[in-house]
Amino acid sequence: MKMKYWSEHEKYIVMIDGNAGSISGVRLGYQAYLDFKRVKEALIVMSKNDGNYSFDGDIYSRVITAARASQILEKIENCRWDDDIITVAKQIKAGDMISPRKR
């Protein structure tokens, strides 16, 4: 099936567990996917301006620029991972998506 027909959940699974192997520090599963959706929403908000941003009723100091957030969103659409996704996940406390990294 062509990627344009994939669901967002299927894209998440391919991005995390695709051809290059699993991404260290990130969980699979539906609860992790729901937290990933929150991260994606935060990235959309961050991509709209370079100041602090509000998400889920909290105000955050940005950890990446608006341009960088846009780049990450483009990678997500192409099922490509970016380590700054974890940075944003930590900031907005999307803990179900993050697993301890192996050392």
Summary of the structure (lengths in Angstrom):
residues: 103
radius of gyration: 13.4
end to end distance: 36.6
largest distance: 40.5
contacts: 263
relative contact order: 0.20
helix: 49%
strand: 8%
